[in-house]
Amino acid sequence: MEVKKSVICGVCPGACVVDVQVENGKLVDIFPAKDEPFGALCLRGGFAKEILYSSDRLKKPLIRTGKKGEGEFREATWDEALDYVAEGFLKIKNKYGAEALMSHMGRGGFEQGTTDFMGISDPRNHAIPGFFAPLGSPNASGVGSICYNSIAIFAPMTTVGLYGTNILPDIANADHIVVWGTNPITNSPPFQFQAIRKAKQRGAKITAIDHYVTDICKRADDYYLVRSGTDGALALGVLKVIIDEKLYDKDFVDNWVLGFAELEEYVNTKTLEEWASIACLEADDIINLATSLARQEKTTLLMYTGLEYSNSGVQAIRAIYTIWALLGKLDQLGGLLLDAEANQERLKKIECAKAEKKPIGTREYPMFTELTRTAQFIKFPQAVLENDPYPIKGLLNIGSSIITSYPNASKFAAALAKLEFLVVIDRYFTEDCKYADVILPASTYFEIESYVLHGASIKRRERVVEPLGEARQDIFIIHDIAKRLGYGENYPKDQAELIERGLGSKELAEQLSREGSVIRPMPARVYKKYEKGGIRKDGKAGFPTPSGKFEVKSSYLEEYGYPGLPEYIEPIESPISQPDLAKNYPLILNTGTRIQTTFRSQFLNIEGLLKIQPDPLVLINIDDAAKRGIEDGDRVWVKTIRDKVEFVAKVTKGMPLGEIELNMGGGSAYQAKSWAQANANRLTDDNNCDYISGFPVIKALLCEVEKI
């Protein structure tokens, strides 16, 4: 018997609604749901059955039998595995101290209930302490160490005083949409892409800014290609035009901006031609961009994580926000909307004694650890391999493929190999698993019951099929480990408790169970709330910054010893900063851009998706390829001063001369063969980072491409 019903898709943590077809308890197919605003089916969703029933799925707990790195395990019962996990972590605590224990959470575990109780994906949620905090460890961490937090926290909080999730593009009402450094069709889920497409249909103008011709560039009315890592210079050039031509909103600047005079002085340290030259543009390009932004009243901005990965990534994002502020397009219809911070008391707060030591990374990136209240995992190898600032000996890794995601992959692999105890919770084998002492099988989103928050709606995530083998839901695995460590009450033990505690209300949980979705009341939109006391928690007019103003010159950054202005820094590995290195490595390496057939490093073992793109690609300009005797489809070495890795050439007019784009996600022995050898992070550098965030510079390095 076949059953068809609308449920939340189970391919990624998004809130897309799909129709599913189930027969004899097994998923048969999924389809776009009708009459749903977010019902579109992504490319990966079309292969949900193959993803769910992949032969690579982890089905039973495993305990290592061979040497670390050999990947030899035996099956175990859940009780045996969980007891072994707790025993291993407690041994480390007793031998080295609690600070030697660390947890790390990745995108694979970003299900709503799990992230709420782990508190990693939303740094505002400090209700539940870090996993090892009850034992005395300060070292909770996650992929926010290399993703999202620059645009979500560091740039907006030091400028506007709000989190990035409270600065929203008003796409629905905009007449001009600027898409800067992101490609919405590859987002998961692609909600904003749908909104932009509708805006385009009603006549809105689209401007795209990126380093090569992406999908959104092809759909845009105009686009600008900048040299990778130089978006900050472009933004400062635009600000120079706005200031020199007096295009700014004088009333807003006079009343609500801190640091305008200093900014004017700084942008005038270079001519417009010099700012343009840095970004590989003409002065007229910047003039045209600046005047078009100023001319159209309803101009909004869409950014995402692409701007984070340069040596001044945080400051570049701050400079771009400053453009919209000076033009008076903050909290305006069709501009960038501002929302006050919502009440974060949904989860009951659990008190925990403060750790005696600070999280790793505090010395190098103090603002990171303070604002996120987590460790900066980029310094994990340093702690393991060098005992600096103190040794890390045990790691709980939840849904993350560390070796394929972090820069200088071999260094992270060496650190995992040296750990005395490593536990991995995941759905598939990853390269990290080879070094694990215990592997615990987690269920996919199609196999669990939970809740999803999206805007004003709360939706129930229904179980579509029973978990494969003995796989369990992440949060209940976490509960069972914590119970054996003495604090299982920190985490929900079953479905009913998960939803009730996650929503903070028994009544709301019961309503969700009955109705499947709940719409939370939202206040009517009020514009220019900074004039009316609608943003600050004290009810006073202004912004929630130390000065009460939009801080072009950030007092918060200066407090930590950083430059207050959004200053531009030339990438430390570029043709300009290292001309001698560029003689042997003349191309600019950019990696990390998303592709539709993968979800970060996931699904590179799924045959159907591999048929669409079987090989890891390096996109290279036609003339650059011809100069090197490279043709489309050739196997090539991509080389940096650190290593060389094999890719397949994609020769294209869309890539500017002198730059390449490299697919990431490969590098695991459990992936398809061609991808398994193609770890882009063997080419990157964990010591070349943004000085504020610690985010690695993976989009502005030097390389060469050579035909094999």
N, C-alpha and C positions, 0 to 999 in steps of 0.2 A: 504494500500500500504506500502510495506517495503522499507526502504532506508538504504543502507550500505555505509559508508564512513569512511575514516581514520581521526581520531581526536586525540587530546591529552587526555589521560585517565583522568577521573574525580574522581578517588578514593583518591589520595593523591596529594600533590603539585608538583610531579615529571613531567618529560617530556616524558614519555613513549607514543608511538603512538599505538592506537588500532583501530580496525574496530568496528563500533557500528551499531546495528540494531534497527530501530525505526519504530513503527507502531502506526498510529493514534495519533501521538504526544507523545507517551510514549516509554521509553527505554525498549527494549525487551531483548537484550543480547549484550555482547561485546566479541571480539575475538582478539587474537594477530594479529597485522597488518603484512602483508607480506613485505619482503624486507626492513624492518626498523631496524636499528642497535639497537634501544631501544624499540622494539615492543613486548617484552615478557609480558605475562599476569601474574601478581602476584596472589597469592591465594585470596586476598581480592577483586581484580578486577573481579574475577569470580562470586562475589556476589553483583555486582554493582547495579543491579535492586532492590535487597532486601534492600540494604543500602539506595538507593535513595527514595524508597517508603515506608520506615519503618513507622509504625503507630506512632512511637515516634518523628517523624519530627515535628519541630516547624513550624507552618503555619501562625500564626497571632501574632501581638504584644500583650503582656500580662502585666497587672499591678497588683501588689500584693493587695489582699483584707484581708488576714489573718495575723497572727503574723509571724515574721521572723522565718523560719525553718519549718513552717507548709506546705508550698508549695501550698497555695491557691491563685489563680489568676482569673482575669476576662479578657476577650478579649477587645481590644481597637483598635481604628483606628490608622493609622500611625501618623497622625497629633496630635492626643491627646497624644499618647505615647511619641513622640519626644518633644513636648512642655513640657510635664511633666519631661522628662529627663533634658532638658536645665534648667528648673526652679529649679530642685533639685540640680544640680551642682552649679548654681549661688548662691543659698542660702548658700551653704557651703563656697564658696569663700567669700561671704560678711560677714559671721559669724566668720570664723576661719582664713581666708587668703587663697590665692591660693595654697600654699604649702600643704594644707590639701586635695587636689585633686590628684588622682593618676590614671594612666592608666596601664593596663597589657595586653599583647598579647601572645597568645599561638599558638601551632602548628596547631590547627584547622583553624586558620585564615591566614596561611602562603601561601596564593596565591600571585603570583608575584606582581601584581598591588598593593595589599594591603600592602605587606611588603615594597615595594619601598616607598610608601607615609607615612608609619608609621615609617620607619627607624629603626626597631627593630632587624630584622634578620641579617642585614649587618651593623655593627657599623661604617663602613666607609662612609655610606650614612647619612650625616648630613644636607642634603639640606632642608628637611622639619623638623621643630622643633617638640618636643614631643607634644602629643595631647593637653595637658593643658598648654603648655609653653606660648601661647599668653595671657593667664590669669595671668601668673607669677609663675606657678608651675614647679619645676625641676624634678618632679617624673613621668617620663615615664619609663616603665619597661616591661619585658617579660620573657619567659622561658629561655632566655639566662642567667638568674640568677642561673640556676641549670643545664644547658646543653650547650655543644658545645663551649662556649667561651674560656674555658681553652685550648682546642686543636686548636681553631681557632684564638685566639688572644694572651692570656697571655703567653703561652709557646713559640710560634714562634716569637712574637714581641720582647720578652726579650732575645732572643737567636740569631735569624737570622735577625730580623728587618723587617720581612714580616708577613702578615696574613697567616693563615694556608691554605686558598684557593689558595695561590700562591706557595705552596710547594706540588708538585704533584708526585705521584708514576708513574714511567714510566713502567707500566705493560706490554705494548705492546713490549718493547725491552728488558725486564729483563730476565735473565736466572735463577734468584733466587728471589722469592717473599716472604717476611716475613710479615705475617699478625699478628699484635700484638694487642690483646685486642679488637678485633671486629670480627663479624661473618657476612660476606658480604651478605649472602643469605637473611638475615632478614632486610637489609637496604631498604629504600623507596626513590626512586626505586632502584632495585638491579643491577645497571649498572656495578659496579666494580666486582660483582660476575661473570657476564658474561665474562668480560675481563680476570679474573683469570682462568676461565674454558678454555677459548681459549688458554691462555698461557700454561696451563697444557697439553693441547692436542698437542702443538708443542714441548713439552719436558722441559718446565721450572720446576724447583724444587720449591715446596711450603713448607715453614716452618710456623707453627702456634704456637702462645704463648697465653695461656688463663688460666683461673682458673678451667675449666672443659672441657670435650670433647664435643665441639660444632660441628656443621656441617663442618666447615672449617678444624677442626682437623682431622675429618674422611677422608677428601679429601687430606690432606697434606702428604708429604713424611716423615716428622717427626714433632713432636710437643712436647712442654714443658708445663707442668702444674705448675703454680706458686700459692703460697698462696695468697688469695685475699688481695689487698692493698700493695703488696710488689714488684710490677714491677720495682720500682725505685732501689731496692736493686739488682735485677737481672741485670738491665742495668749498674749499677756501677760495678758489678762483671765482666761483659763483658768488660767494659772500663779498668778495672785493667789488664785483660789478654792482651788487645790490647796494653796497655802501657808497661807492664812488658816484653812482648814478642816482642816489637817494631814492631807491625803489622801496625802501623799508617803510614799515608802519611806524611813523614817528611817535604816535601816542603810546603804542605798545612798548617801544624801545625806551622812551622817557620814563615810563611808569613801572615796567615789569621786567626789565632786563638788567642783569648785573654783568659788567665787563665789556660793554659795547665799545668804549673808548680804547681799551686795551686790544680788543679784537681788530678794530680799525687800524691800529698801529701795526699789529702783527701781519695782517693780510697785505699791508703796503710794504713789507720787507722784500717782496718780490713784485715784479711787474706782472701784468696779466699774461703776457707772452711766456714768462717763466713758469707760472703756475700751469698754464696749458701744456707747455713742453714736457713737464714732469709726467703728466697723464697721457702724453702722446696725442694731444689734440691741438687744434688751432685756437687762437684767441677768439675768433668769431664763433667757434662752437660754444664756448663758454658764455659769450654774450647772448647768443641765441637761446641757450638753455635758461639763463638767468631771467631774461626778459619774458620768455614764455611762461615761466613759473609766476612771475609777478603780474603778468597781464591777465591771466585767468583767475578769477576770484576763487572759484571752487576747485582747488588743486589739492589732491591728496597724495600720500606717499605710502608705498608698500616696500618694506625691507624685510630681510630675514637673516639667516646666519652667514651668508656669503661674505659679508663685510668684516667678519671678526678676525680673519686669519692673515693679518699683516702686522708689521711691527708697531703700527699705531692704529690698530683696529678699533679700539674703544673710542679714541679721539676722532677717528673718521666718522663714526656713527654720531658722535656728539656734534660734529660740524654740520652734518646733514640735518639733524634736528634743529640746529640753529638757523638754517635757511628758512625753514617753515615758520619758526618763531619770529624772525625779523620781518618776514612778509605778512605777519599778522594772520596766519592760517592755522593757529592752534585753537582747538575747541570752537571751530567755526563750521557751519554747514558746508559739507563737501570738502573739508580740510582734514586735519588730524584731530580726532576727538580725544578728549581726556576724561577718564573716569576716576572718581575717588576710590581709594582702596576699600574693598568690601570687608565686612566683618569676617575675620578668619577663625571664628570660634565654633566652626562646624564639628571639629573633632575635640573631644575632651582632652585637656592637657594632662600629660603624665610628667610628674616631676622626677628629676634625676640629679644626683650629686654631680657637681662640675668636675670635669677631668683635671688632674693635676698638671698635665702637659698640654701644650697647644698642638693643633693638628699639623701634620707635615705640610710644608709649603707656606707656612705663616711667615717665616723669615723672608722669603723671596717675594711673596704675593700677599701681603697682610690684608689688603682690602678684599681680596677674593675670599679668604677664610672668614673674615668678619661679616661680610654681607651674605654669604651663602651658608655660613656656619657648618661648612664641610671642609675636608682636606682637599688640597690641590693635587690630584692624582698624577699630574705630570711629574711630580717629584717622588713617586712611588719607587722607581728603580734606584734612585739615589739613597733612599732609606733602606732598601733591601740589600743593595750591593755594597754600599759604603757606610751603613749604620748612621747616616746623617739625615736629620738631627738626632735620631735614635733608631734602633733597628725595628723593621717590620718583619714579623716572622709568620703570621697567619693571615689569610685572606678569604673572605666569603664573597664570591663573585656571582652576581645575580643577573642573568640575561645580557651579558656583555661579551663581545669578542675583542678582548684587549689587544691581542697581537696584531689584528688586522685594522685596528682603529686608531692606535696611538702612534706618534712619530718615533722613528728609530726602533722599528719592530724588533730587531735582534736584541736590543738592550732590554726591552720589556719581556721578551722571551727568557732572557738570562735571569731576570728578576723572578719570574714565575718559577723557573727551575730551581732557584736557590731557596724559595720559601720552604719552611719546615712543614707547613700544612696549608693546603689549598682545597677549597670546596667550591664546586661549580653547580649552579642551578640553571638549567637551560632546557630547550626543547630539542636541540640537535647537537651533535658533536661540533665543537669548534677547535681551533688550534690550541686554545687555552686548555682544553680538556686533557691534552696529552700530558700536562704537568700536574693534573689534579690528583688528590688522594681519594676524593669522593666526588661522584657525579650524581646529582639528584634530578630525576626527570620531571619537567614542568609541563603542564597542559597548555594548549593553545587557546586563543580567545573564543573559538567555536565550542570549546569543551568546558566552559566555566559559566557560573552565574555571578553577576556583579552589577555595577551601576556605572553610568557614564554621565559626566557633567559637560554640557556644551552650551555656552551662553546662558539663556534663561531656562533651558530645559534640563531635566534629569530623566534619563532613559534607563530602563532595565536591560541589562545584557543577559539574554537568555541562552541557556545551554542548548546547542543544536544537536550535538551527538555526545555520547559518553566518552570520557577520556580514553585515549589509546593506552593499552597495557595498564601499567600501574602509575601513570603520570598523575600528578597532583597540582592543584592551583598554587602559584607562587606564594601567596600570602599565607596559606595554611602550612606550607613547608617551613616558612620563616617562623610561624607560630610554634611549630613542633620543635624546631631547634632552640628557640628562645625558652620554651617550657623546660627543656633539659638543662638550660643554663640558669634557670631560676626566675625568669621573668616573662613567662608565656602570656600573662595577663595584658601585656603591652599590645598584643595583636589579637585580632578576632580568631576564634577557634572554628567557626562554621559560617555557612552562608547567611543565616539570619542575623548573626552578630555582626558580620561584615557590613551588611547593608544598613542596619540600624545605627551602628557606631559611625559608619562612613557618612551617613546623611545627618547624624546628630539628632535624630528624632525618630521615636518608635512610630508615631502617627504618620510621618512622611514615608517611612519604610513600608508601612502597611498600605498606604495609598499607592505607592509605586508598584507593590506586589499586585494590587487589584487592577490598576489601570495601565501599567506598562510604561507610562511616561507622566511626568508632572511638569507643568510650566510654572516657574517661580515668578512672582510679581516683580516687575522692573520699574524703577521710577521713570517718569517722563524725561526725555532728553532736554537738558538745559545747556545753552551755549555760553561761552566765556565765563565759566564757573569761577575762574580765578578772580574775577571782579566781585563776586558775590559771596565768597567764603564757602564755595561748594566743593573744594578739593582738599583743603587742609582739615585735619582732624579736630583742630581747635576752633573751627568755624570762622577763622579770620580770612580776609581777602588775601590773595596771593597764591604762591606755589608752595608745596610741602618741602622746600629746601631750607637750609639754615638761614638764608637771607630773606626768604619769602618771595624770591624772584626767580625768573628763568635764568639759570647761572651759566652764561657763556664762559665765565671765569669761575670754575668750580671751587668753592671753599672746601668741599669734602675731599676732592682730589689733593688739594694743597695740604690738607691736614695729614695726609699720608706721604707727603713729600713729592708728589707728582706735579707736573705742570698743570696749572689751572685752566689754561686756554687749550682749545682743541688743535694742538700743534701737529704738523705733519712730520713724520720721520721716514726718510728714504729706506726701503727694505735693505737690511744689512747684507743681503746676498742678491745683488742686482747688477746689471751692466754698468750702472752709474757708480755704485758704492764699491764694487770690486771689478774694475775693468780688466785686471790681469787674469782673474778667474774666468771672466767672460770670454777670454780668447779660446779657451778649451771647452767651455760650457756656455755657448752663446745664446741658448734659448731660455725663455722664462717658463718655468714649470708651475702649472696650476693643477691641483688635484682636489678631490672632495665633492665635486659637482655630482648631484644625484642623477641616476638614470631610472627609467620607469620599470625595468625588469627586476630590480633588486629593492630591498628595503634595508639600507645601510649595507652590511655585509651578508645579509640573509638571502636565501633562495638561490644561491649560486650552485645548488645541487639539484635544482628542479628542472627536469628534462624539458618540459614544455616551454619554460621561460628561456632556457639556454638555446632553444631552437631560434628564438627571436634574436638573441645576441649571444652567440656561442663563445666569443672571445673577449678578453679585456682590451679596450681600445686606447690608443693615443691619437688624439685629433691633432693634425698638423697641417699647416698652410701649404697650398699647392707649390709655391715657389721654394719654400723651405724644404719640402720633400724632394723636388726636382734637383735641388742643389746637392742633396745627399744620395741621389740615385734611388729614392724610395718611391714605390708605387702603392696604390691602394691595396690593402690586403697583405702586404709584406710583413713578415715577422721582423721586429726591430728590438734593439736594446735601447732602453731609456736609461741614461747614466747621469749621476751626480757625483760629487767628490766623495760621497759616502758608499755608494754601491751601484750596481746596474741590475735592471729587471727587464724581463722579456714581455713585450706587448705586441699587438697587431696594429698596424698603421691604418688610420682613417684619414685619407687625404681630402681636404675640404677647403672651399673658398671662405667658409664662415669663420675660420680661425685666422686672426691677424698675423701678419708677418712677425716672426721672432718669438711667438708664444706657442705653447702646446697645452692641451687639456688631457689629463690622465684619469681614467676610470679607477676608482678605489673599491675596496671591499674584498679583493682577492687575498690569498696568502694562507689558506687553510688546507691541510691535506684532505679534508673531508669534502671539499668542493670539487667541481669538475676540473679535470687535469690542467687545462689552459689557465683557468683562474687560480688554481692552487699555487702556481709558481709566480703569480703576478701581485705581490704585495707592494703597493705603491709606497707604503710607509717604511720600506727598506731604504727609500731615497730621501726621506725627510729627516728633520733634526729636532730632537726634543729640547735642545738648549737654545734654539732660535724661536723666541716667543714674544708676544705682546707684553710690554713691561708692566702693564696694569693687571691684566687678566691671567697671564700665564698661558694663554691660548697659543698653540704652535703656529708658526708661519708656514702653512702648507699651500699657499696660493701665490707665493712670490719668491721662488728659489731659482737657481740656475742649473741648467741641464744640457745634455746633448742627446740627439737621437741618431742611432747608427743602424744601418741595415745589417741583418745577420746573414 
